[in-house]
Structure formats: structure tokens, C-alpha cells
Amino acid sequence: MLGQAMPVKQRLAAYYRAAAARGRGLLTRATTPWVREQLAAEIAQCDRMVEEIEGAAEPTPTDPRQKTNPAKRPAPK
């Protein structure tokens, strides 16, 4: 994929996935409860960011951006 640039959202998601993976690696070697808690919080934040980024990339059927406004009809007399 050297010849093609990745879209920004894919790059962001990849960054946060990699950061979470690095955090998980550090978590296995963490020795104090405070460090483990901080790493776990950062990992969770990275995971949420990935979900948010990927969720924004794929709108759901209930997403208001996908709804079309029906044509306005004149009020019945």
C-alpha cells in the first residue's frame, strides 16, 4: 500500500489500535496497581476511539444523516 495513501479515518483507527496494543504489552509487565489502572484506562480510551471512528465511518440505518425528508404535502382542508 506504499503507492496509495490511507484515508484519515483508517489511519486514526490504526493509530489507536496500535496504541492499545502497546498498552496491553506494557500492562503485562506493569508491577504496581496504579500503573495497571492507568494503562487499563488508556487502553479502554483507545478502544473507544477506534469504535467511535469506525462507527462514524459506517452510518447505521437509524443515523439521521441517512434519512431523507419526505416531501411536504399540503394540509388537508
Biopython code that builds the backbone (N, CA, C, O; Angstrom):
import numpy as np
from Bio.PDB.StructureBuilder import StructureBuilder

atoms = [
    (1, "MET", "N", (0.831, -1.178, 0.000)),
    (1, "MET", "CA", (0.000, 0.000, 0.000)),
    (1, "MET", "C", (0.880, 1.248, 0.000)),
    (1, "MET", "O", (0.448, 2.316, 0.434)),
    (2, "LEU", "N", (2.085, 1.115, -0.475)),
    (2, "LEU", "CA", (3.004, 2.239, -0.499)),
    (2, "LEU", "C", (2.575, 3.306, -1.486)),
    (2, "LEU", "O", (2.813, 4.491, -1.250)),
    (3, "GLY", "N", (1.956, 2.921, -2.571)),
    (3, "GLY", "CA", (1.578, 3.876, -3.597)),
    (3, "GLY", "C", (0.295, 4.624, -3.297)),
    (3, "GLY", "O", (0.009, 5.636, -3.937)),
    (4, "GLN", "N", (-0.478, 4.149, -2.342)),
    (4, "GLN", "CA", (-1.766, 4.771, -2.045)),
    (4, "GLN", "C", (-1.775, 5.276, -0.609)),
    (4, "GLN", "O", (-1.260, 4.619, 0.297)),
    (5, "ALA", "N", (-2.357, 6.431, -0.417)),
    (5, "ALA", "CA", (-2.496, 6.983, 0.926)),
    (5, "ALA", "C", (-3.760, 6.426, 1.567)),
    (5, "ALA", "O", (-4.796, 6.299, 0.914)),
    (6, "MET", "N", (-3.665, 6.096, 2.848)),
    (6, "MET", "CA", (-4.831, 5.620, 3.581)),
    (6, "MET", "C", (-5.715, 6.810, 3.938)),
    (6, "MET", "O", (-5.202, 7.889, 4.236)),
    (7, "PRO", "N", (-7.019, 6.632, 3.913)),
    (7, "PRO", "CA", (-7.907, 7.703, 4.365)),
    (7, "PRO", "C", (-7.618, 8.046, 5.833)),
    (7, "PRO", "O", (-7.136, 7.211, 6.599)),
    (8, "VAL", "N", (-7.917, 9.261, 6.190)),
    (8, "VAL", "CA", (-7.608, 9.754, 7.532)),
    (8, "VAL", "C", (-8.250, 8.885, 8.610)),
    (8, "VAL", "O", (-7.596, 8.545, 9.597)),
    (9, "LYS", "N", (-9.503, 8.527, 8.439)),
    (9, "LYS", "CA", (-10.184, 7.735, 9.468)),
    (9, "LYS", "C", (-9.512, 6.377, 9.659)),
    (9, "LYS", "O", (-9.406, 5.894, 10.786)),
    (10, "GLN", "N", (-9.063, 5.765, 8.582)),
    (10, "GLN", "CA", (-8.374, 4.478, 8.703)),
    (10, "GLN", "C", (-7.043, 4.654, 9.421)),
    (10, "GLN", "O", (-6.656, 3.810, 10.229)),
    (11, "ARG", "N", (-6.341, 5.743, 9.131)),
    (11, "ARG", "CA", (-5.064, 5.986, 9.809)),
    (11, "ARG", "C", (-5.277, 6.229, 11.294)),
    (11, "ARG", "O", (-4.518, 5.724, 12.122)),
    (12, "LEU", "N", (-6.306, 7.000, 11.637)),
    (12, "LEU", "CA", (-6.597, 7.245, 13.051)),
    (12, "LEU", "C", (-6.945, 5.953, 13.773)),
    (12, "LEU", "O", (-6.440, 5.689, 14.864)),
    (13, "ALA", "N", (-7.805, 5.152, 13.166)),
    (13, "ALA", "CA", (-8.185, 3.885, 13.786)),
    (13, "ALA", "C", (-6.962, 2.987, 13.959)),
    (13, "ALA", "O", (-6.816, 2.338, 14.995)),
    (14, "ALA", "N", (-6.087, 2.941, 12.964)),
    (14, "ALA", "CA", (-4.871, 2.125, 13.054)),
    (14, "ALA", "C", (-3.962, 2.642, 14.171)),
    (14, "ALA", "O", (-3.362, 1.852, 14.900)),
    (15, "TYR", "N", (-3.859, 3.957, 14.305)),
    (15, "TYR", "CA", (-3.038, 4.549, 15.361)),
    (15, "TYR", "C", (-3.555, 4.116, 16.736)),
    (15, "TYR", "O", (-2.779, 3.666, 17.579)),
    (16, "TYR", "N", (-4.864, 4.253, 16.960)),
    (16, "TYR", "CA", (-5.424, 3.908, 18.269)),
    (16, "TYR", "C", (-5.370, 2.404, 18.525)),
    (16, "TYR", "O", (-5.175, 1.982, 19.665)),
    (17, "ARG", "N", (-5.539, 1.587, 17.481)),
    (17, "ARG", "CA", (-5.378, 0.136, 17.657)),
    (17, "ARG", "C", (-3.960, -0.194, 18.093)),
    (17, "ARG", "O", (-3.755, -0.994, 19.006)),
    (18, "ALA", "N", (-2.976, 0.427, 17.434)),
    (18, "ALA", "CA", (-1.570, 0.186, 17.772)),
    (18, "ALA", "C", (-1.259, 0.681, 19.186)),
    (18, "ALA", "O", (-0.536, 0.018, 19.929)),
    (19, "ALA", "N", (-1.798, 1.833, 19.556)),
    (19, "ALA", "CA", (-1.567, 2.363, 20.902)),
    (19, "ALA", "C", (-2.152, 1.425, 21.950)),
    (19, "ALA", "O", (-1.529, 1.187, 22.985)),
    (20, "ALA", "N", (-3.341, 0.892, 21.693)),
    (20, "ALA", "CA", (-3.954, -0.055, 22.625)),
    (20, "ALA", "C", (-3.113, -1.328, 22.723)),
    (20, "ALA", "O", (-2.940, -1.877, 23.811)),
    (21, "ALA", "N", (-2.597, -1.791, 21.599)),
    (21, "ALA", "CA", (-1.753, -2.997, 21.614)),
    (21, "ALA", "C", (-0.471, -2.756, 22.412)),
    (21, "ALA", "O", (-0.048, -3.618, 23.181)),
    (22, "ARG", "N", (0.151, -1.578, 22.230)),
    (22, "ARG", "CA", (1.340, -1.245, 23.018)),
    (22, "ARG", "C", (0.998, -1.203, 24.506)),
    (22, "ARG", "O", (1.755, -1.698, 25.341)),
    (23, "GLY", "N", (-0.137, -0.612, 24.823)),
    (23, "GLY", "CA", (-0.578, -0.543, 26.215)),
    (23, "GLY", "C", (-0.805, -1.921, 26.808)),
    (23, "GLY", "O", (-0.452, -2.173, 27.961)),
    (24, "ARG", "N", (-1.393, -2.814, 26.024)),
    (24, "ARG", "CA", (-1.615, -4.181, 26.517)),
    (24, "ARG", "C", (-0.286, -4.880, 26.784)),
    (24, "ARG", "O", (-0.161, -5.635, 27.748)),
    (25, "GLY", "N", (0.708, -4.629, 25.928)),
    (25, "GLY", "CA", (2.031, -5.203, 26.148)),
    (25, "GLY", "C", (2.653, -4.681, 27.440)),
    (25, "GLY", "O", (3.239, -5.444, 28.207)),
    (26, "LEU", "N", (2.522, -3.386, 27.672)),
    (26, "LEU", "CA", (3.041, -2.798, 28.904)),
    (26, "LEU", "C", (2.275, -3.298, 30.124)),
    (26, "LEU", "O", (2.853, -3.496, 31.192)),
    (27, "LEU", "N", (0.978, -3.499, 29.956)),
    (27, "LEU", "CA", (0.137, -3.946, 31.061)),
    (27, "LEU", "C", (0.593, -5.298, 31.596)),
    (27, "LEU", "O", (0.511, -5.554, 32.798)),
    (28, "THR", "N", (1.072, -6.159, 30.710)),
    (28, "THR", "CA", (1.529, -7.478, 31.166)),
    (28, "THR", "C", (2.777, -7.381, 32.036)),
    (28, "THR", "O", (3.063, -8.287, 32.819)),
    (29, "ARG", "N", (3.526, -6.275, 31.900)),
    (29, "ARG", "CA", (4.754, -6.106, 32.681)),
    (29, "ARG", "C", (4.610, -5.102, 33.821)),
    (29, "ARG", "O", (5.554, -4.888, 34.581)),
    (30, "ALA", "N", (3.449, -4.492, 33.943)),
    (30, "ALA", "CA", (3.253, -3.488, 34.995)),
    (30, "ALA", "C", (3.295, -4.154, 36.367)),
    (30, "ALA", "O", (2.753, -5.242, 36.563)),
    (31, "THR", "N", (3.955, -3.475, 37.315)),
    (31, "THR", "CA", (4.143, -4.088, 38.632)),
    (31, "THR", "C", (3.332, -3.442, 39.738)),
    (31, "THR", "O", (3.143, -4.051, 40.791)),
    (32, "THR", "N", (2.848, -2.230, 39.530)),
    (32, "THR", "CA", (2.094, -1.574, 40.601)),
    (32, "THR", "C", (0.637, -1.419, 40.195)),
    (32, "THR", "O", (0.325, -1.273, 39.013)),
    (33, "PRO", "N", (-0.251, -1.453, 41.181)),
    (33, "PRO", "CA", (-1.677, -1.300, 40.878)),
    (33, "PRO", "C", (-1.988, 0.020, 40.182)),
    (33, "PRO", "O", (-2.819, 0.049, 39.275)),
    (34, "TRP", "N", (-1.343, 1.113, 40.584)),
    (34, "TRP", "CA", (-1.615, 2.406, 39.981)),
    (34, "TRP", "C", (-1.273, 2.393, 38.494)),
    (34, "TRP", "O", (-2.051, 2.878, 37.673)),
    (35, "VAL", "N", (-0.114, 1.842, 38.146)),
    (35, "VAL", "CA", (0.299, 1.794, 36.738)),
    (35, "VAL", "C", (-0.664, 0.913, 35.947)),
    (35, "VAL", "O", (-1.044, 1.255, 34.828)),
    (36, "ARG", "N", (-1.058, -0.215, 36.523)),
    (36, "ARG", "CA", (-2.020, -1.089, 35.835)),
    (36, "ARG", "C", (-3.343, -0.376, 35.594)),
    (36, "ARG", "O", (-3.930, -0.501, 34.519)),
    (37, "GLU", "N", (-3.814, 0.371, 36.587)),
    (37, "GLU", "CA", (-5.069, 1.110, 36.440)),
    (37, "GLU", "C", (-4.956, 2.174, 35.346)),
    (37, "GLU", "O", (-5.858, 2.321, 34.521)),
    (38, "GLN", "N", (-3.855, 2.905, 35.346)),
    (38, "GLN", "CA", (-3.662, 3.953, 34.345)),
    (38, "GLN", "C", (-3.580, 3.359, 32.940)),
    (38, "GLN", "O", (-4.188, 3.880, 32.004)),
    (39, "LEU", "N", (-2.837, 2.280, 32.797)),
    (39, "LEU", "CA", (-2.733, 1.636, 31.481)),
    (39, "LEU", "C", (-4.082, 1.098, 31.025)),
    (39, "LEU", "O", (-4.447, 1.242, 29.858)),
    (40, "ALA", "N", (-4.822, 0.482, 31.936)),
    (40, "ALA", "CA", (-6.135, -0.059, 31.589)),
    (40, "ALA", "C", (-7.073, 1.056, 31.134)),
    (40, "ALA", "O", (-7.849, 0.877, 30.195)),
    (41, "ALA", "N", (-6.999, 2.208, 31.804)),
    (41, "ALA", "CA", (-7.842, 3.342, 31.411)),
    (41, "ALA", "C", (-7.456, 3.858, 30.027)),
    (41, "ALA", "O", (-8.330, 4.169, 29.219)),
    (42, "GLU", "N", (-6.172, 3.949, 29.751)),
    (42, "GLU", "CA", (-5.714, 4.411, 28.434)),
    (42, "GLU", "C", (-6.087, 3.417, 27.333)),
    (42, "GLU", "O", (-6.475, 3.821, 26.236)),
    (43, "ILE", "N", (-5.972, 2.129, 27.621)),
    (43, "ILE", "CA", (-6.346, 1.097, 26.648)),
    (43, "ILE", "C", (-7.839, 1.199, 26.340)),
    (43, "ILE", "O", (-8.248, 1.138, 25.180)),
    (44, "ALA", "N", (-8.637, 1.353, 27.380)),
    (44, "ALA", "CA", (-10.089, 1.471, 27.190)),
    (44, "ALA", "C", (-10.417, 2.708, 26.354)),
    (44, "ALA", "O", (-11.290, 2.658, 25.488)),
    (45, "GLN", "N", (-9.720, 3.816, 26.610)),
    (45, "GLN", "CA", (-9.949, 5.036, 25.835)),
    (45, "GLN", "C", (-9.592, 4.818, 24.362)),
    (45, "GLN", "O", (-10.327, 5.251, 23.474)),
    (46, "CYS", "N", (-8.473, 4.154, 24.106)),
    (46, "CYS", "CA", (-8.080, 3.869, 22.719)),
    (46, "CYS", "C", (-9.115, 2.981, 22.037)),
    (46, "CYS", "O", (-9.466, 3.211, 20.880)),
    (47, "ASP", "N", (-9.601, 1.971, 22.747)),
    (47, "ASP", "CA", (-10.625, 1.089, 22.182)),
    (47, "ASP", "C", (-11.898, 1.867, 21.861)),
    (47, "ASP", "O", (-12.526, 1.639, 20.827)),
    (48, "ARG", "N", (-12.280, 2.792, 22.756)),
    (48, "ARG", "CA", (-13.475, 3.618, 22.489)),
    (48, "ARG", "C", (-13.258, 4.510, 21.271)),
    (48, "ARG", "O", (-14.173, 4.702, 20.470)),
    (49, "MET", "N", (-12.065, 5.048, 21.130)),
    (49, "MET", "CA", (-11.775, 5.904, 19.978)),
    (49, "MET", "C", (-11.885, 5.107, 18.676)),
    (49, "MET", "O", (-12.429, 5.603, 17.689)),
    (50, "VAL", "N", (-11.376, 3.886, 18.672)),
    (50, "VAL", "CA", (-11.478, 3.041, 17.476)),
    (50, "VAL", "C", (-12.941, 2.787, 17.150)),
    (50, "VAL", "O", (-13.353, 2.911, 15.997)),
    (51, "GLU", "N", (-13.732, 2.431, 18.166)),
    (51, "GLU", "CA", (-15.160, 2.179, 17.935)),
    (51, "GLU", "C", (-15.855, 3.427, 17.396)),
    (51, "GLU", "O", (-16.681, 3.343, 16.487)),
    (52, "GLU", "N", (-15.515, 4.580, 17.961)),
    (52, "GLU", "CA", (-16.142, 5.825, 17.509)),
    (52, "GLU", "C", (-15.755, 6.147, 16.070)),
    (52, "GLU", "O", (-16.601, 6.540, 15.266)),
    (53, "ILE", "N", (-14.491, 5.980, 15.754)),
    (53, "ILE", "CA", (-14.016, 6.277, 14.400)),
    (53, "ILE", "C", (-14.642, 5.326, 13.391)),
    (53, "ILE", "O", (-15.128, 5.754, 12.344)),
    (54, "GLU", "N", (-14.629, 4.040, 13.708)),
    (54, "GLU", "CA", (-15.187, 3.064, 12.778)),
    (54, "GLU", "C", (-16.697, 3.161, 12.708)),
    (54, "GLU", "O", (-17.285, 2.915, 11.655)),
    (55, "GLY", "N", (-17.328, 3.513, 13.805)),
    (55, "GLY", "CA", (-18.776, 3.698, 13.807)),
    (55, "GLY", "C", (-19.180, 4.898, 12.968)),
    (55, "GLY", "O", (-20.215, 4.877, 12.302)),
    (56, "ALA", "N", (-18.364, 5.943, 12.999)),
    (56, "ALA", "CA", (-18.656, 7.133, 12.203)),
    (56, "ALA", "C", (-18.451, 6.853, 10.720)),
    (56, "ALA", "O", (-19.067, 7.499, 9.872)),
    (57, "ALA", "N", (-17.594, 5.899, 10.409)),
    (57, "ALA", "CA", (-17.322, 5.576, 9.010)),
    (57, "ALA", "C", (-18.455, 4.781, 8.383)),
    (57, "ALA", "O", (-18.636, 4.807, 7.166)),
    (58, "GLU", "N", (-19.223, 4.071, 9.213)),
    (58, "GLU", "CA", (-20.310, 3.234, 8.710)),
    (58, "GLU", "C", (-21.616, 3.671, 9.361)),
    (58, "GLU", "O", (-21.967, 3.159, 10.424)),
    (59, "PRO", "N", (-22.346, 4.602, 8.753)),
    (59, "PRO", "CA", (-23.603, 5.059, 9.346)),
    (59, "PRO", "C", (-24.618, 3.927, 9.437)),
    (59, "PRO", "O", (-24.711, 3.080, 8.548)),
    (60, "THR", "N", (-25.364, 3.930, 10.510)),
    (60, "THR", "CA", (-26.388, 2.915, 10.713)),
    (60, "THR", "C", (-27.697, 3.374, 10.087)),
    (60, "THR", "O", (-27.848, 4.555, 9.776)),
    (61, "PRO", "N", (-28.642, 2.465, 9.897)),
    (61, "PRO", "CA", (-29.928, 2.870, 9.306)),
    (61, "PRO", "C", (-30.658, 3.914, 10.134)),
    (61, "PRO", "O", (-31.466, 4.671, 9.596)),
    (62, "THR", "N", (-30.388, 3.971, 11.441)),
    (62, "THR", "CA", (-31.057, 4.974, 12.272)),
    (62, "THR", "C", (-30.284, 6.279, 12.309)),
    (62, "THR", "O", (-30.686, 7.216, 12.998)),
    (63, "ASP", "N", (-29.190, 6.354, 11.583)),
    (63, "ASP", "CA", (-28.382, 7.574, 11.539)),
    (63, "ASP", "C", (-29.173, 8.667, 10.840)),
    (63, "ASP", "O", (-29.604, 8.471, 9.703)),
    (64, "PRO", "N", (-29.378, 9.820, 11.485)),
    (64, "PRO", "CA", (-30.168, 10.882, 10.867)),
    (64, "PRO", "C", (-29.565, 11.406, 9.567)),
    (64, "PRO", "O", (-30.277, 11.989, 8.751)),
    (65, "ARG", "N", (-28.275, 11.208, 9.366)),
    (65, "ARG", "CA", (-27.658, 11.665, 8.117)),
    (65, "ARG", "C", (-28.166, 10.862, 6.930)),
    (65, "ARG", "O", (-28.098, 11.332, 5.795)),
    (66, "GLN", "N", (-28.671, 9.665, 7.171)),
    (66, "GLN", "CA", (-29.126, 8.802, 6.096)),
    (66, "GLN", "C", (-30.617, 8.966, 5.786)),
    (66, "GLN", "O", (-31.096, 8.502, 4.751)),
    (67, "LYS", "N", (-31.331, 9.617, 6.673)),
    (67, "LYS", "CA", (-32.765, 9.777, 6.458)),
    (67, "LYS", "C", (-33.013, 10.907, 5.470)),
    (67, "LYS", "O", (-32.314, 11.920, 5.453)),
    (68, "THR", "N", (-34.023, 10.696, 4.659)),
    (68, "THR", "CA", (-34.428, 11.753, 3.739)),
    (68, "THR", "C", (-35.747, 12.319, 4.228)),
    (68, "THR", "O", (-36.594, 11.587, 4.740)),
    (69, "ASN", "N", (-35.919, 13.598, 4.074)),
    (69, "ASN", "CA", (-37.161, 14.227, 4.489)),
    (69, "ASN", "C", (-38.221, 13.967, 3.433)),
    (69, "ASN", "O", (-37.990, 14.202, 2.247)),
    (70, "PRO", "N", (-39.384, 13.482, 3.857)),
    (70, "PRO", "CA", (-40.455, 13.267, 2.874)),
    (70, "PRO", "C", (-40.935, 14.603, 2.340)),
    (70, "PRO", "O", (-40.858, 15.632, 3.011)),
    (71, "ALA", "N", (-41.425, 14.556, 1.134)),
    (71, "ALA", "CA", (-41.934, 15.793, 0.525)),
    (71, "ALA", "C", (-43.095, 16.317, 1.363)),
    (71, "ALA", "O", (-43.962, 15.558, 1.797)),
    (72, "LYS", "N", (-43.094, 17.591, 1.573)),
    (72, "LYS", "CA", (-44.164, 18.182, 2.371)),
    (72, "LYS", "C", (-45.441, 18.221, 1.533)),
    (72, "LYS", "O", (-45.454, 18.676, 0.389)),
    (73, "ARG", "N", (-46.476, 17.742, 2.130)),
    (73, "ARG", "CA", (-47.765, 17.729, 1.438)),
    (73, "ARG", "C", (-48.616, 18.871, 2.008)),
    (73, "ARG", "O", (-48.489, 19.233, 3.178)),
    (74, "PRO", "N", (-49.466, 19.417, 1.178)),
    (74, "PRO", "CA", (-50.350, 20.460, 1.723)),
    (74, "PRO", "C", (-51.307, 19.862, 2.744)),
    (74, "PRO", "O", (-51.743, 18.717, 2.621)),
    (75, "ALA", "N", (-51.615, 20.650, 3.732)),
    (75, "ALA", "CA", (-52.524, 20.189, 4.794)),
    (75, "ALA", "C", (-53.901, 19.942, 4.195)),
    (75, "ALA", "O", (-54.355, 20.706, 3.343)),
    (76, "PRO", "N", (-54.575, 18.865, 4.642)),
    (76, "PRO", "CA", (-55.924, 18.587, 4.124)),
    (76, "PRO", "C", (-56.899, 19.668, 4.575)),
    (76, "PRO", "O", (-56.778, 20.226, 5.665)),
    (77, "LYS", "N", (-57.875, 19.951, 3.700)),
    (77, "LYS", "CA", (-58.866, 21.010, 4.007)),
    (77, "LYS", "C", (-60.122, 20.433, 4.550)),
    (77, "LYS", "O", (-61.057, 21.172, 4.861)),
]
sb = StructureBuilder()
sb.init_structure("model")
sb.init_model(0)
sb.init_chain("A")
sb.init_seg("    ")
for serial, (resi, resn, name, xyz) in enumerate(atoms, 1):
    if name == "N":
        sb.init_residue(resn, " ", resi, " ")
    sb.init_atom(name, np.array(xyz, "f"), 0.0, 1.0, " ", f" {name:<3s}", serial, name[0])
structure = sb.get_structure()
